Amino acid sequence: MVRGMVKLGALSVHGDELVLSLVGPNEPFGAAFTNVEAYEVVALTDCDLLCCNLAELEHSP
């Protein structure tokens, strides 16, 4: 993410909403960074995202 703030959330086995994390600028998130199979991302502010694949992240400083 380049700008903004998002909330990563999921549902517990009992149906309760769980907040997994708050993510801000320069903090990567996505399937490669979690073992949670189904989660949602909710924008808390206006956001600009930078999409990249895992290979790009592995070779990035």
SULQUI-V802948 format. One record per backbone hydrogen bond with DSSP energy under -0.5 kcal/mol. NH is the residue of the N-H (numbers start at 1). CO is the residue of the C=O. Records with the same first field share a line. If there is no record, write none. Layout:
NH = CO ; CO
This chain:
2 = 48
3 = 48
6 = 23
7 = 42
8 = 21
9 = 7 ; 40
10 = 18
12 = 16
15 = 12
18 = 10
20 = 8 ; 18
21 = 8
23 = 6
26 = 1
27 = 24
28 = 26
33 = 30
34 = 31
37 = 35
40 = 9
42 = 7
44 = 5
45 = 5
48 = 3
51 = 49
57 = 53
58 = 54
59 = 55
60 = 57
